[in-house]
Amino acid sequence: MIAAFAVPKKRVFSTVWEIGDEETPVLFRTYSGMRAILYAPVTDEDIEGFHKEVMLLPKGKTNNTFVLIRKINNYFE
């Protein structure tokens, strides 16, 4: 699980891509809506090499969006 405040985001996800495999699910939190103005959300560029499987948007008083991704094998080869 990767926290919403993890920085630098691109480097964190690159490291996870290098050490992980396509069977390992990765869950990360990010911000959406008005919170994305205050806190940098995870971008598609940050998660290059991964496939988004599930995205759960916040409900009620929750501020974070949860996203489940998996590594795309041989993406950078």
C-alpha positions in Angstrom: 0.0 0.0 0.0 1.4 3.4 -1.0 0.3 6.5 1.0 -1.2 9.6 -0.7 1.7 11.7 0.7 4.5 9.4 -0.7 6.9 11.5 -2.7 8.5 11.7 -5.2 5.6 9.7 -6.7 7.2 8.7 -10.0 10.2 7.4 -8.2 8.2 5.4 -5.7 6.1 3.7 -8.4 9.2 3.0 -10.5 10.8 1.3 -7.6 7.7 -0.8 -6.9 7.6 -1.7 -10.6 11.2 -2.9 -10.5 10.9 -5.1 -7.4 7.3 -6.3 -7.9 5.8 -8.9 -10.2 2.5 -9.0 -12.2 0.8 -11.2 -9.6 1.3 -8.7 -6.7 -1.5 -6.2 -6.3 -0.5 -2.7 -5.3 -3.0 -0.4 -3.5 -2.4 3.3 -3.4 -4.3 6.3 -2.1 -4.6 9.5 -3.9 -6.6 12.7 -3.8 -9.4 13.7 -6.1 -11.9 16.6 -6.3 -11.1 19.7 -4.2 -8.4 18.0 -2.2 -6.4 17.6 -5.4 -5.9 21.4 -5.3 -4.1 21.1 -1.9 -2.3 17.8 -2.3 -0.7 16.5 -5.5 -2.6 13.5 -6.8 -1.1 10.4 -8.4 -1.0 10.9 -12.2 -1.1 8.4 -15.1 2.5 9.3 -15.7 3.4 8.3 -12.2 1.9 4.8 -12.6 3.3 4.1 -16.0 3.9 0.4 -16.4 0.9 -0.5 -14.3 -2.7 -1.4 -15.1 -5.6 0.1 -13.1 -7.9 -2.6 -12.0 -10.2 -0.9 -9.4 -10.8 2.7 -8.4 -12.9 3.5 -5.3 -13.9 7.1 -5.1 -14.4 8.7 -1.6 -17.8 8.7 0.0 -19.0 10.7 3.0 -16.2 12.2 5.0 -13.5 10.2 3.3 -10.9 12.3 1.4 -8.8 9.6 -0.3 -9.5 7.7 -3.5 -8.2 4.1 -3.4 -6.8 2.5 -6.6 -5.7 -1.1 -7.1 -3.1 -1.6 -9.8 -0.9 -4.4 -11.1 2.4 -4.4 -13.0 2.3 -4.9 -16.7 5.0 -7.5 -17.5 7.6 -6.4 -20.0 6.2 -2.9 -20.3 9.5 -1.1 -20.5 11.3 -3.8 -22.6 
